[in-house]
């Protein structure tokens, strides 16, 4: 597997702006997006449910805060990469595996797409069908690379 560290440096200033702006527009429904994400995670990987509190409100907040922080740090890829790496190491204890990381890379973009109206999607299809999946993929790859390095 190729080293994906610092892949976040691949985002242009314009792409960073589009991601950040779209996140602001998603804020009114971000809790529902996170809730849908975790519902699918527990459906597909029921064994990881034990690593979470019964009430997922705090977990949804952590999830949203992580995305917001990473978007804020994207113009500083070395710091963003370190933050994602720290999260990856932390997720070892939560049962994160290669299979789950791959699932996140494919599931989150689907959950995001499902939260959009047809008009929103048509307004900027590449944002939601290419840029957000690439952003999530890079973040997850950074987390997984750090976790693998810590497991070795």
C-alpha positions in Angstrom: 0.0 0.0 0.0 1.3 3.4 -0.9 2.2 5.9 1.8 -0.7 8.3 1.9 0.8 10.7 4.5 0.5 14.3 3.6 -1.9 13.5 0.8 -4.0 16.4 2.2 -1.5 18.8 0.6 -3.1 17.8 -2.7 -6.1 20.2 -2.2 -6.0 23.5 -4.0 -7.0 26.8 -2.4 -10.2 26.7 -4.5 -11.0 23.2 -3.4 -10.5 24.1 0.3 -12.8 27.0 -0.1 -15.5 24.8 -1.7 -15.2 22.2 1.0 -15.4 24.7 3.8 -18.3 26.6 2.3 -20.3 23.4 1.7 -19.7 22.4 5.3 -21.2 25.6 6.5 -24.2 24.9 4.4 -24.5 21.4 5.8 -24.4 22.5 9.5 -28.2 22.7 9.9 -28.4 18.9 9.1 -25.0 17.8 10.2 -26.3 16.0 13.3 -28.7 14.0 11.2 -25.8 13.1 8.7 -23.7 11.9 11.6 -26.6 10.0 13.1 -27.2 8.3 9.8 -23.5 7.5 9.5 -23.4 5.8 12.9 -26.7 3.9 12.3 -25.1 2.4 9.2 -21.8 1.7 10.9 -23.6 -0.3 13.7 -25.8 -2.1 11.2 -22.8 -3.2 9.1 -20.4 -3.7 12.1 -22.5 -4.5 15.1 -19.4 -5.6 17.1 -18.1 -2.0 17.3 -21.3 -0.7 19.1 -19.8 -1.7 22.5 -17.1 0.9 22.0 -19.7 3.7 22.1 -22.0 5.2 24.8 -25.6 4.4 24.5 -26.5 8.0 23.8 -24.6 9.0 20.7 -25.1 12.7 21.0 -21.5 13.3 22.2 -20.1 10.9 19.6 -21.9 12.8 16.8 -20.5 16.0 18.1 -17.0 14.6 18.2 -17.5 13.3 14.6 -18.7 16.7 13.4 -15.9 18.5 15.3 -13.3 16.3 13.8 -14.5 17.1 10.3 -14.7 20.8 11.1 -11.2 20.8 12.6 -9.7 19.0 9.6 -11.3 21.4 7.2 -9.9 24.3 9.3 -6.4 22.7 9.1 -6.4 21.7 5.4 -4.2 24.6 4.4 -1.6 23.3 6.9 -1.4 19.6 5.8 1.4 18.5 8.1 -0.7 19.6 11.1 -3.9 18.1 9.6 -2.1 14.9 8.9 -0.8 14.7 12.5 -4.3 15.3 13.9 -5.7 12.6 11.7 -2.9 10.3 12.7 -3.6 10.9 16.4 -7.3 10.0 15.7 -6.2 6.8 13.9 -4.1 5.7 16.9 -7.0 6.5 19.2 -9.3 4.4 17.0 -7.2 1.3 17.5 -8.9 0.9 20.9 -12.3 1.3 19.3 -11.9 -1.7 17.1 -11.1 0.1 13.8 -9.8 -2.2 11.2 -8.8 -2.0 7.5 -12.3 -3.2 6.6 -13.9 -0.5 8.7 -11.7 2.2 7.3 -12.5 1.1 3.8 -16.2 1.1 4.7 -16.0 4.7 6.0 -14.4 5.9 2.8 -17.3 4.6 0.8 -20.2 5.0 3.3 -19.7 8.6 4.4 -19.9 10.1 0.9 -23.1 8.0 0.3 -24.6 9.4 3.6 -23.7 12.9 2.6 -25.2 12.5 -0.9 -28.4 11.2 0.6 -28.7 14.3 2.8 -28.8 16.6 -0.2 -31.7 17.7 -2.3 -31.5 17.1 -6.0 -31.1 20.9 -6.5 -28.1 21.0 -4.1 -26.5 18.1 -5.9 -27.0 19.6 -9.3 -25.7 23.0 -8.2 -22.2 21.5 -7.8 -22.1 17.8 -8.5 -18.3 17.5 -8.5 -18.2 18.9 -5.0 -20.2 16.1 -3.5 -19.3 13.3 -5.9 -15.6 13.9 -6.2 -14.2 16.4 -3.8 -15.9 15.3 -0.6 -15.1 11.6 -1.2 -11.5 12.5 -1.9 -11.3 14.6 1.3 -12.8 11.7 3.3 -10.5 9.2 1.6 -7.4 11.2 2.4 -8.4 11.7 6.0 -9.2 8.0 6.5 -6.0 7.0 4.8 -4.0 9.2 7.2 -5.8 7.7 10.2 -5.3 4.1 9.0 -1.6 4.7 8.2 -1.0 6.0 11.7 -2.9 3.1 13.2 -0.9 0.6 11.2 2.3 2.2 12.2 1.3 2.0 15.9 0.2 -1.6 15.6 3.5 -2.7 14.1 
